[in-house]
């Protein structure tokens, strides 16, 4: 993950831009930096849309361990924008191209620079807002490949936030025997059924063990378990949902835990715990292209999960909203186009 360099200034003036900076846990605000220029092997992107990812939220909450990050820091990696400057050694991409980015951190800004490897082209008639979520597709597709889902397997996806709903859409394409999803809210479960879930269960509270709710119908557990929840304790609950010889796909639950993981339980059930991040650059870019094509072809709907929009200047408000789990908030988008900060989002 690359964090583009910024040259900071004390005030907003010609040639500068707004950049969101998290000074400490729970405190994100706007600072100012000079608009960067692309180096010979870089492109500059006029950032239009950035989504608040669950990983951003974990940093905001202080739920990531110190070796992962330090404050102050910059967030934002679900990016879509327009190339507006191209380095002299860059071939292929050109000024005016619409792109989604991956592996770029610190994108809550008006402009960022990056390596062309991080970009994938979008059609100019495709809404850029809905292209930003293409960024999460490589981990989802890689996780599904590693899960080896088939028509004989029962699959459980825990959580139906923005990532969980995308996981449901992709898992549905593998035609599992049962595609079971859980969430705290009926509204999100209703959307998951439209996206292909065959059985849905509402979990009464975040502390309720999932098997207490789904175990009556699936007493032996699930062949594939995918937590799409924040913080590390989700992995402990997910392990309890695993059947013999199951695969536990760590899309979520990757933060620090407050409980002890029972590795003997993992050993006894012969559970494979698998990560979702592609290990090779070639796979990462391949899966980014495949994910883009699935979105463009309508196999993944990134539009229906967007529930709230804020201008970049109001990013503190956006994070406060996103930080409270609720039925009517799924994906919160940041409009990074400064010309749109004209009151259109005030209500």
Secondary structure as a PSIPRED ss2 file (coil, helix, strand):
# PSIPRED VFORMAT (PSIPRED V4.0)

   1 X C   1.000  0.000  0.000
   2 X E   0.000  0.000  1.000
   3 X E   0.000  0.000  1.000
   4 X C   1.000  0.000  0.000
   5 X C   1.000  0.000  0.000
   6 X C   1.000  0.000  0.000
   7 X C   1.000  0.000  0.000
   8 X E   0.000  0.000  1.000
   9 X E   0.000  0.000  1.000
  10 X C   1.000  0.000  0.000
  11 X C   1.000  0.000  0.000
  12 X C   1.000  0.000  0.000
  13 X C   1.000  0.000  0.000
  14 X C   1.000  0.000  0.000
  15 X C   1.000  0.000  0.000
  16 X E   0.000  0.000  1.000
  17 X E   0.000  0.000  1.000
  18 X E   0.000  0.000  1.000
  19 X E   0.000  0.000  1.000
  20 X E   0.000  0.000  1.000
  21 X E   0.000  0.000  1.000
  22 X E   0.000  0.000  1.000
  23 X E   0.000  0.000  1.000
  24 X E   0.000  0.000  1.000
  25 X C   1.000  0.000  0.000
  26 X C   1.000  0.000  0.000
  27 X E   0.000  0.000  1.000
  28 X E   0.000  0.000  1.000
  29 X E   0.000  0.000  1.000
  30 X E   0.000  0.000  1.000
  31 X E   0.000  0.000  1.000
  32 X E   0.000  0.000  1.000
  33 X E   0.000  0.000  1.000
  34 X E   0.000  0.000  1.000
  35 X C   1.000  0.000  0.000
  36 X C   1.000  0.000  0.000
  37 X C   1.000  0.000  0.000
  38 X C   1.000  0.000  0.000
  39 X C   1.000  0.000  0.000
  40 X C   1.000  0.000  0.000
  41 X C   1.000  0.000  0.000
  42 X E   0.000  0.000  1.000
  43 X E   0.000  0.000  1.000
  44 X E   0.000  0.000  1.000
  45 X E   0.000  0.000  1.000
  46 X E   0.000  0.000  1.000
  47 X E   0.000  0.000  1.000
  48 X E   0.000  0.000  1.000
  49 X E   0.000  0.000  1.000
  50 X E   0.000  0.000  1.000
  51 X E   0.000  0.000  1.000
  52 X C   1.000  0.000  0.000
  53 X C   1.000  0.000  0.000
  54 X H   0.000  1.000  0.000
  55 X H   0.000  1.000  0.000
  56 X H   0.000  1.000  0.000
  57 X H   0.000  1.000  0.000
  58 X H   0.000  1.000  0.000
  59 X H   0.000  1.000  0.000
  60 X H   0.000  1.000  0.000
  61 X H   0.000  1.000  0.000
  62 X C   1.000  0.000  0.000
  63 X C   1.000  0.000  0.000
  64 X C   1.000  0.000  0.000
  65 X C   1.000  0.000  0.000
  66 X C   1.000  0.000  0.000
  67 X C   1.000  0.000  0.000
  68 X C   1.000  0.000  0.000
  69 X C   1.000  0.000  0.000
  70 X C   1.000  0.000  0.000
  71 X C   1.000  0.000  0.000
  72 X C   1.000  0.000  0.000
  73 X E   0.000  0.000  1.000
  74 X C   1.000  0.000  0.000
  75 X C   1.000  0.000  0.000
  76 X C   1.000  0.000  0.000
  77 X C   1.000  0.000  0.000
  78 X E   0.000  0.000  1.000
  79 X E   0.000  0.000  1.000
  80 X E   0.000  0.000  1.000
  81 X E   0.000  0.000  1.000
  82 X E   0.000  0.000  1.000
  83 X E   0.000  0.000  1.000
  84 X E   0.000  0.000  1.000
  85 X E   0.000  0.000  1.000
  86 X E   0.000  0.000  1.000
  87 X C   1.000  0.000  0.000
  88 X C   1.000  0.000  0.000
  89 X C   1.000  0.000  0.000
  90 X C   1.000  0.000  0.000
  91 X C   1.000  0.000  0.000
  92 X C   1.000  0.000  0.000
  93 X C   1.000  0.000  0.000
  94 X C   1.000  0.000  0.000
  95 X C   1.000  0.000  0.000
  96 X C   1.000  0.000  0.000
  97 X C   1.000  0.000  0.000
  98 X E   0.000  0.000  1.000
  99 X E   0.000  0.000  1.000
 100 X E   0.000  0.000  1.000
 101 X E   0.000  0.000  1.000
 102 X C   1.000  0.000  0.000
 103 X C   1.000  0.000  0.000
 104 X E   0.000  0.000  1.000
 105 X E   0.000  0.000  1.000
 106 X C   1.000  0.000  0.000
 107 X C   1.000  0.000  0.000
 108 X C   1.000  0.000  0.000
 109 X E   0.000  0.000  1.000
 110 X C   1.000  0.000  0.000
 111 X E   0.000  0.000  1.000
 112 X E   0.000  0.000  1.000
 113 X E   0.000  0.000  1.000
 114 X E   0.000  0.000  1.000
 115 X E   0.000  0.000  1.000
 116 X H   0.000  1.000  0.000
 117 X H   0.000  1.000  0.000
 118 X H   0.000  1.000  0.000
 119 X E   0.000  0.000  1.000
 120 X E   0.000  0.000  1.000
 121 X E   0.000  0.000  1.000
 122 X E   0.000  0.000  1.000
 123 X C   1.000  0.000  0.000
 124 X C   1.000  0.000  0.000
 125 X C   1.000  0.000  0.000
 126 X C   1.000  0.000  0.000
 127 X C   1.000  0.000  0.000
 128 X H   0.000  1.000  0.000
 129 X H   0.000  1.000  0.000
 130 X H   0.000  1.000  0.000
 131 X H   0.000  1.000  0.000
 132 X H   0.000  1.000  0.000
 133 X H   0.000  1.000  0.000
 134 X H   0.000  1.000  0.000
 135 X H   0.000  1.000  0.000
 136 X H   0.000  1.000  0.000
 137 X H   0.000  1.000  0.000
 138 X H   0.000  1.000  0.000
 139 X H   0.000  1.000  0.000
 140 X H   0.000  1.000  0.000
 141 X H   0.000  1.000  0.000
 142 X H   0.000  1.000  0.000
 143 X H   0.000  1.000  0.000
 144 X H   0.000  1.000  0.000
 145 X H   0.000  1.000  0.000
 146 X H   0.000  1.000  0.000
 147 X H   0.000  1.000  0.000
 148 X C   1.000  0.000  0.000
 149 X C   1.000  0.000  0.000
 150 X C   1.000  0.000  0.000
 151 X C   1.000  0.000  0.000
 152 X C   1.000  0.000  0.000
 153 X C   1.000  0.000  0.000
 154 X E   0.000  0.000  1.000
 155 X E   0.000  0.000  1.000
 156 X E   0.000  0.000  1.000
 157 X E   0.000  0.000  1.000
 158 X E   0.000  0.000  1.000
 159 X C   1.000  0.000  0.000
 160 X C   1.000  0.000  0.000
 161 X C   1.000  0.000  0.000
 162 X H   0.000  1.000  0.000
 163 X H   0.000  1.000  0.000
 164 X H   0.000  1.000  0.000
 165 X H   0.000  1.000  0.000
 166 X H   0.000  1.000  0.000
 167 X H   0.000  1.000  0.000
 168 X H   0.000  1.000  0.000
 169 X H   0.000  1.000  0.000
 170 X H   0.000  1.000  0.000
 171 X H   0.000  1.000  0.000
 172 X H   0.000  1.000  0.000
 173 X C   1.000  0.000  0.000
 174 X C   1.000  0.000  0.000
 175 X C   1.000  0.000  0.000
 176 X C   1.000  0.000  0.000
 177 X C   1.000  0.000  0.000
 178 X E   0.000  0.000  1.000
 179 X E   0.000  0.000  1.000
 180 X E   0.000  0.000  1.000
 181 X E   0.000  0.000  1.000
 182 X E   0.000  0.000  1.000
 183 X E   0.000  0.000  1.000
 184 X C   1.000  0.000  0.000
 185 X C   1.000  0.000  0.000
 186 X H   0.000  1.000  0.000
 187 X H   0.000  1.000  0.000
 188 X H   0.000  1.000  0.000
 189 X H   0.000  1.000  0.000
 190 X H   0.000  1.000  0.000
 191 X H   0.000  1.000  0.000
 192 X H   0.000  1.000  0.000
 193 X H   0.000  1.000  0.000
 194 X H   0.000  1.000  0.000
 195 X C   1.000  0.000  0.000
 196 X C   1.000  0.000  0.000
 197 X C   1.000  0.000  0.000
 198 X C   1.000  0.000  0.000
 199 X E   0.000  0.000  1.000
 200 X E   0.000  0.000  1.000
 201 X E   0.000  0.000  1.000
 202 X E   0.000  0.000  1.000
 203 X C   1.000  0.000  0.000
 204 X C   1.000  0.000  0.000
 205 X C   1.000  0.000  0.000
 206 X C   1.000  0.000  0.000
 207 X C   1.000  0.000  0.000
 208 X C   1.000  0.000  0.000
 209 X C   1.000  0.000  0.000
 210 X H   0.000  1.000  0.000
 211 X H   0.000  1.000  0.000
 212 X H   0.000  1.000  0.000
 213 X H   0.000  1.000  0.000
 214 X H   0.000  1.000  0.000
 215 X C   1.000  0.000  0.000
 216 X C   1.000  0.000  0.000
 217 X C   1.000  0.000  0.000
 218 X C   1.000  0.000  0.000
 219 X C   1.000  0.000  0.000
 220 X C   1.000  0.000  0.000
 221 X C   1.000  0.000  0.000
 222 X E   0.000  0.000  1.000
 223 X E   0.000  0.000  1.000
 224 X E   0.000  0.000  1.000
 225 X E   0.000  0.000  1.000
 226 X E   0.000  0.000  1.000
 227 X E   0.000  0.000  1.000
 228 X C   1.000  0.000  0.000
 229 X C   1.000  0.000  0.000
 230 X C   1.000  0.000  0.000
 231 X C   1.000  0.000  0.000
 232 X C   1.000  0.000  0.000
 233 X H   0.000  1.000  0.000
 234 X H   0.000  1.000  0.000
 235 X H   0.000  1.000  0.000
 236 X H   0.000  1.000  0.000
 237 X H   0.000  1.000  0.000
 238 X H   0.000  1.000  0.000
 239 X H   0.000  1.000  0.000
 240 X H   0.000  1.000  0.000
 241 X C   1.000  0.000  0.000
 242 X E   0.000  0.000  1.000
 243 X E   0.000  0.000  1.000
 244 X E   0.000  0.000  1.000
 245 X E   0.000  0.000  1.000
 246 X E   0.000  0.000  1.000
 247 X E   0.000  0.000  1.000
 248 X E   0.000  0.000  1.000
 249 X E   0.000  0.000  1.000
 250 X E   0.000  0.000  1.000
 251 X C   1.000  0.000  0.000
 252 X C   1.000  0.000  0.000
 253 X C   1.000  0.000  0.000
 254 X C   1.000  0.000  0.000
 255 X C   1.000  0.000  0.000
 256 X C   1.000  0.000  0.000
 257 X C   1.000  0.000  0.000
 258 X C   1.000  0.000  0.000
 259 X C   1.000  0.000  0.000
 260 X C   1.000  0.000  0.000
 261 X C   1.000  0.000  0.000
 262 X C   1.000  0.000  0.000
 263 X H   0.000  1.000  0.000
 264 X H   0.000  1.000  0.000
 265 X H   0.000  1.000  0.000
 266 X H   0.000  1.000  0.000
 267 X H   0.000  1.000  0.000
 268 X H   0.000  1.000  0.000
 269 X H   0.000  1.000  0.000
 270 X C   1.000  0.000  0.000
 271 X C   1.000  0.000  0.000
 272 X E   0.000  0.000  1.000
 273 X E   0.000  0.000  1.000
 274 X E   0.000  0.000  1.000
 275 X E   0.000  0.000  1.000
 276 X C   1.000  0.000  0.000
 277 X C   1.000  0.000  0.000
 278 X C   1.000  0.000  0.000
 279 X C   1.000  0.000  0.000
 280 X C   1.000  0.000  0.000
 281 X H   0.000  1.000  0.000
 282 X H   0.000  1.000  0.000
 283 X H   0.000  1.000  0.000
 284 X H   0.000  1.000  0.000
 285 X H   0.000  1.000  0.000
 286 X H   0.000  1.000  0.000
 287 X H   0.000  1.000  0.000
 288 X H   0.000  1.000  0.000
 289 X H   0.000  1.000  0.000
 290 X H   0.000  1.000  0.000
 291 X H   0.000  1.000  0.000
 292 X H   0.000  1.000  0.000
 293 X H   0.000  1.000  0.000
 294 X H   0.000  1.000  0.000
 295 X H   0.000  1.000  0.000
 296 X H   0.000  1.000  0.000
 297 X C   1.000  0.000  0.000
 298 X C   1.000  0.000  0.000
 299 X C   1.000  0.000  0.000
 300 X C   1.000  0.000  0.000
 301 X C   1.000  0.000  0.000
 302 X C   1.000  0.000  0.000
 303 X C   1.000  0.000  0.000
 304 X C   1.000  0.000  0.000
 305 X C   1.000  0.000  0.000
 306 X E   0.000  0.000  1.000
 307 X E   0.000  0.000  1.000
 308 X E   0.000  0.000  1.000
 309 X E   0.000  0.000  1.000
 310 X E   0.000  0.000  1.000
 311 X E   0.000  0.000  1.000
 312 X H   0.000  1.000  0.000
 313 X H   0.000  1.000  0.000
 314 X H   0.000  1.000  0.000
 315 X H   0.000  1.000  0.000
 316 X H   0.000  1.000  0.000
 317 X H   0.000  1.000  0.000
 318 X H   0.000  1.000  0.000
 319 X H   0.000  1.000  0.000
 320 X H   0.000  1.000  0.000
 321 X H   0.000  1.000  0.000
 322 X H   0.000  1.000  0.000
 323 X C   1.000  0.000  0.000
 324 X C   1.000  0.000  0.000
 325 X C   1.000  0.000  0.000
 326 X C   1.000  0.000  0.000
 327 X C   1.000  0.000  0.000
 328 X C   1.000  0.000  0.000
 329 X C   1.000  0.000  0.000
 330 X C   1.000  0.000  0.000
 331 X E   0.000  0.000  1.000
 332 X E   0.000  0.000  1.000
 333 X E   0.000  0.000  1.000
 334 X E   0.000  0.000  1.000
 335 X E   0.000  0.000  1.000
 336 X C   1.000  0.000  0.000
 337 X C   1.000  0.000  0.000
 338 X H   0.000  1.000  0.000
 339 X H   0.000  1.000  0.000
 340 X H   0.000  1.000  0.000
 341 X C   1.000  0.000  0.000
 342 X C   1.000  0.000  0.000
 343 X C   1.000  0.000  0.000
 344 X C   1.000  0.000  0.000
 345 X C   1.000  0.000  0.000
 346 X C   1.000  0.000  0.000
 347 X C   1.000  0.000  0.000
